[in-house]
């Protein structure tokens, strides 16, 4: 008897939510930007103030970064035509790894083509079916997918709740364990309680890995991230970072003990079976690191701008949640209000981002704003006035 096979594409036909939002004029995604990720961008020819970018130090359009990328293309061409494992390792890859290791104050570093691939490759290389990965429930999707690929037992603890972390570690005695947390959580902007996490992990013989995508270039006296911020660089075993935030490019890296990096280099599938990072990207990151070290005023200005916006938004009556960083969310109770607000802000010349479930808990939504060292006082005043006008129109503030 013939059995009728179900159509794999049926789920695609049933997915109507995005088109419904488009037809209602409320769709806030895949907006096309026609300029560099500066404080001012252009959207459909309209000038907008960008408060939705992770370009925290304002380096993506820096002349030295662009010139380094151009020179790398002149010398090496546009790509490497192979993986790092075989023909795709250039001398500038090795030089960047040495520079990143020094910058992160670790023995060694390894560069990947994307930050997502770092977490996929590192977690799945180090952890197997007999091991345990302990993660914060609000960790980034790439950490979750790395856990899935590892086939390890995954245990989650409630966001930034140390008693729950202790409970999870107590319940997993005996197995080798890796605790993986975001240094800065990308939606709410709060910081991992790293001193408590490290202390608990060490008491239970677990290793610690920090995804510092949003911490590097932002936290710490010299911008080296969450571990430097807490004075725990020697206690955190592995630090992961991405280039698509403060480091002005695309790609990622892992830094840690030499023997561990050596092992990851030979077992991380997302490294071995992916094309190598292109020369322009590598050169841009190297130049960005130099600028971070030689222009400390950028970090100071970033925090000056951050405090101005925190005070301004809170002073209007907005709920900004637990943020402690240049990521400042406006916390809302429903997705429809968030969709309306983001497009009303756009009409006022402000480009921000919206997050709804599953990026945030069910029944919640937020407008995610983030700030750059290169925003001027005038830019920020215009943004605050736009939030005042839109918030009053929606009945969110008085």
C-alpha positions in Angstrom: 0.0 0.0 0.0 1.3 3.4 -1.0 1.8 5.8 1.9 1.4 9.5 1.0 4.5 11.3 2.0 4.1 14.7 3.8 5.4 17.8 2.0 8.5 19.2 3.7 7.6 22.7 2.5 4.2 22.7 4.2 5.6 24.5 7.2 6.7 27.3 4.9 3.2 27.8 3.5 1.8 27.9 7.0 4.3 30.6 8.2 2.3 33.8 7.6 3.2 36.0 10.5 6.0 37.9 8.7 3.8 38.6 5.7 1.0 39.8 7.9 3.3 42.3 9.5 4.5 43.4 6.1 0.9 44.0 4.9 0.2 45.9 8.1 3.2 48.1 7.6 4.8 46.9 10.9 7.6 44.6 9.6 10.8 45.9 11.3 13.4 43.4 9.9 15.8 43.3 6.9 15.8 47.1 6.5 18.2 48.1 3.8 21.0 50.5 4.8 22.8 52.4 2.0 25.8 53.6 3.9 28.5 52.7 6.4 27.7 51.8 10.0 28.3 55.4 11.3 26.2 57.4 13.7 24.4 58.7 10.6 23.1 56.1 8.1 20.8 56.3 5.1 17.7 54.2 4.7 15.8 54.6 1.4 17.7 57.9 0.9 16.6 59.2 4.3 19.1 60.3 6.9 18.8 58.4 10.1 20.7 58.4 13.5 21.8 54.8 14.1 21.3 53.5 17.6 20.9 49.9 16.5 24.5 49.0 15.7 27.2 47.0 17.6 29.9 49.3 16.3 30.6 50.4 19.8 33.9 52.2 19.2 33.0 53.5 15.8 35.8 51.8 14.0 34.0 50.2 11.0 34.6 53.3 8.9 37.9 54.4 10.5 40.4 55.4 7.8 43.2 53.2 9.2 40.9 50.2 9.3 39.8 50.7 5.7 43.3 51.3 4.5 44.5 48.1 6.2 41.8 46.1 4.5 42.5 47.6 1.1 46.3 46.9 1.4 45.5 43.3 2.4 43.4 42.9 -0.8 46.2 44.3 -2.9 48.7 41.8 -1.5 46.6 38.7 -0.9 43.5 39.1 -3.1 39.9 38.8 -2.0 39.9 35.3 -0.4 41.9 32.3 0.6 40.2 29.6 -1.5 40.4 27.0 1.2 40.2 26.2 4.9 42.7 27.1 7.6 43.5 23.4 7.9 44.8 23.0 4.4 45.7 25.9 2.1 43.9 28.8 3.7 46.3 29.9 6.5 48.2 33.1 5.6 50.9 34.8 7.5 48.5 37.5 8.5 46.2 34.9 10.1 49.1 33.7 12.3 50.1 37.3 13.1 46.6 38.2 14.1 46.4 35.1 16.4 49.6 36.2 18.1 48.3 39.8 18.5 44.9 38.6 19.9 46.7 36.3 22.4 48.7 39.2 23.6 45.7 41.5 23.7 43.6 39.0 25.7 46.6 38.1 27.9 46.4 34.4 27.0 49.0 31.9 25.7 47.4 31.4 22.3 44.4 32.3 20.1 42.7 30.8 17.1 40.7 32.8 14.5 37.5 31.6 12.8 35.4 32.9 9.9 32.5 34.0 12.1 31.8 34.3 15.8 28.9 31.8 15.5 31.4 29.3 14.2 33.7 29.8 17.2 31.1 28.7 19.6 30.0 25.8 17.4 33.6 24.6 17.0 35.0 25.1 20.4 32.1 23.6 22.4 31.7 20.6 20.1 35.5 20.0 20.0 36.0 20.1 23.8 32.8 18.5 25.0 31.5 15.0 24.1 28.6 12.8 25.1 30.2 11.9 28.5 30.7 15.6 29.4 28.4 18.3 30.8 28.0 21.9 29.5 26.4 24.3 31.9 24.9 27.4 30.4 22.9 30.5 31.4 19.3 30.3 30.1 19.9 33.6 28.3 23.1 32.6 26.5 23.4 33.4 22.8 22.0 31.0 20.2 25.4 30.0 19.0 26.3 28.6 22.4 23.1 26.6 22.4 23.8 25.2 18.9 27.4 24.4 19.9 26.0 22.4 22.8 23.7 20.5 20.5 26.5 19.7 18.1 28.7 18.4 21.0 26.1 15.7 22.1 27.0 16.6 25.7 24.4 16.7 28.5 23.3 20.4 28.7 22.2 21.9 32.0 20.8 25.4 32.2 20.7 27.7 35.2 18.3 30.7 35.6 19.7 33.9 34.2 22.5 35.3 36.5 21.2 33.4 39.5 24.1 32.0 41.4 22.1 29.7 43.7 20.7 28.0 40.7 24.2 27.6 39.1 25.3 26.0 42.4 22.4 23.6 42.2 23.2 22.6 38.7 26.9 22.0 39.5 26.0 20.0 42.6 23.8 17.8 40.6 26.5 17.0 38.0 29.4 15.8 40.1 31.9 13.4 38.5 31.6 14.4 34.9 34.0 16.8 33.2 32.1 20.1 32.9 32.4 23.4 31.0 30.5 26.5 32.2 29.8 28.8 29.3 28.3 32.3 29.7 27.9 35.5 27.8 30.1 38.3 29.3 27.5 40.9 28.3 24.0 39.7 27.4 23.2 41.1 24.0 19.5 41.9 24.5 19.2 43.3 28.0 22.8 44.6 28.3 23.6 43.2 31.7 26.9 41.6 32.7 27.5 38.1 33.8 28.3 37.7 37.5 31.7 36.4 36.6 33.3 36.4 40.1 30.6 34.2 41.4 30.5 32.0 38.3 34.3 31.5 38.4 34.3 30.8 42.1 31.5 28.2 41.8 33.1 26.5 38.8 36.4 26.2 40.4 34.9 24.7 43.6 33.3 22.0 41.4 36.3 21.4 39.2 34.6 22.9 36.1 36.2 25.0 33.4 34.9 28.4 32.4 34.4 29.9 28.9 33.2 33.5 28.4 31.6 34.6 25.1 32.7 38.2 25.2 31.3 39.3 21.9 29.7 42.5 23.4 32.4 42.9 26.2 35.6 43.3 24.2 36.2 47.0 23.4 33.5 47.9 25.9 34.4 46.6 29.4 37.6 46.7 31.3 40.1 49.5 32.0 41.7 49.0 28.6 38.7 47.5 26.7 39.8 43.8 27.1 36.4 42.8 28.2 34.5 41.2 31.1 37.4 39.3 32.5 39.5 42.4 32.7 36.5 44.3 34.1 36.4 41.9 37.1 40.2 41.3 37.3 39.7 37.6 36.4 41.8 37.2 33.3 43.9 34.5 34.9 40.9 32.7 36.3 38.8 32.5 33.1 40.0 29.5 31.0 38.7 30.5 27.6 37.6 33.8 26.1 35.7 34.0 22.9 35.3 37.2 20.9 33.9 38.4 17.6 35.0 41.0 15.2 31.6 42.2 14.2 31.2 44.5 17.2 34.1 46.6 18.4 36.7 45.0 16.1 35.1 46.4 12.9 35.0 43.4 10.7 33.5 39.9 10.6 34.9 36.7 12.2 35.8 35.5 15.6 38.4 34.0 17.9 39.0 31.8 20.9 41.9 32.6 23.3 43.2 30.4 26.1 46.0 27.9 27.1 48.3 26.9 24.2 47.5 23.1 24.6 43.8 23.7 24.5 44.0 26.0 21.5 46.2 23.4 19.8 43.5 20.7 20.4 40.7 22.9 19.2 42.7 23.6 16.0 42.6 19.9 15.2 39.1 19.0 16.2 36.8 22.0 15.6 34.7 21.1 12.6 33.6 24.6 11.9 37.2 25.6 11.5 38.5 22.6 9.6 35.6 22.5 7.1 35.0 26.2 6.6 36.8 28.6 4.3 39.4 30.8 5.9 38.7 34.4 7.0 39.4 36.7 4.0 42.5 38.9 4.1 40.6 42.2 4.3 38.8 41.0 7.4 41.9 39.9 9.1 43.8 43.1 8.4 40.9 45.2 9.5 40.8 43.5 12.9 44.5 43.9 13.4 44.2 47.7 12.7 41.2 47.9 15.1 43.2 46.3 17.9 46.0 48.9 17.3 43.5 51.7 17.5 41.9 50.4 20.8 45.4 50.4 22.4 46.5 53.8 21.1 43.2 55.7 21.3 41.8 55.1 24.9 39.7 58.2 24.5 37.2 56.2 22.4 36.4 53.9 25.4 35.9 56.9 27.6 33.6 58.7 25.1 31.6 55.5 24.7 30.8 55.4 28.4 30.1 59.1 28.5 27.5 58.6 25.8 26.2 55.5 27.6 25.6 57.4 30.9 23.9 60.3 29.1 21.4 57.9 27.4 20.8 55.8 30.5 20.0 59.0 32.5 17.9 60.5 29.7 15.8 57.4 29.0 15.2 56.5 32.6 14.4 60.2 33.4 11.6 60.1 30.9 10.1 57.1 32.7 11.2 54.3 30.5 12.0 50.9 32.0 15.5 49.9 30.8 15.8 46.7 32.7 19.1 45.4 34.2 21.5 47.0 31.7 25.0 48.0 32.7 26.5 48.6 29.3 26.0 50.6 26.1 23.2 48.2 25.2 20.1 50.0 26.6 16.8 48.3 26.1 13.3 49.8 26.4 11.3 47.1 28.1 7.8 46.6 26.7 4.9 44.2 27.4 3.8 43.2 23.9 5.2 42.7 20.4 2.6 44.9 18.6 3.6 47.9 20.6 7.3 47.2 19.9 6.6 46.9 16.2 4.7 50.2 16.2 7.3 52.0 18.2 10.3 50.9 16.1 8.6 52.3 12.9 7.5 55.5 14.6 11.1 56.0 15.7 12.1 55.5 12.1 9.7 58.2 11.0 11.5 60.5 13.5 14.8 59.6 11.9 16.0 57.1 14.5 17.1 53.6 13.6 16.8 51.2 16.5 16.1 47.4 16.8 13.2 45.4 18.1 13.3 42.1 19.9 10.3 39.8 20.5 10.0 36.1 21.6 12.0 33.9 21.3 14.8 36.4 21.5 13.2 37.6 24.8 10.9 35.8 27.2 7.3 35.1 26.1 4.9 38.0 26.9 7.7 40.5 26.6 9.3 42.7 24.0 12.0 45.4 23.8 13.4 48.1 21.7 17.2 47.5 21.7 19.3 50.6 21.5 23.1 50.6 21.5 25.6 53.5 21.4 28.9 54.4 19.8 31.9 56.4 20.9 31.3 58.5 17.7 27.8 59.7 18.6 27.8 63.4 19.2 25.8 65.3 21.9 23.6 66.6 19.1 22.9 63.0 17.8 22.0 61.8 21.3 19.8 64.8 22.0 17.8 64.2 18.8 17.4 60.5 19.8 16.1 61.4 23.2 13.6 63.9 21.8 12.4 61.2 19.4 11.9 58.7 22.2 10.0 61.4 24.2 7.7 62.2 21.3 7.0 58.5 20.3 6.7 57.4 23.9 4.0 60.0 24.7 2.1 59.2 21.4 2.0 55.5 22.5 1.1 56.3 26.1 4.3 54.7 27.4 5.5 57.8 29.2 3.9 61.0 30.6 
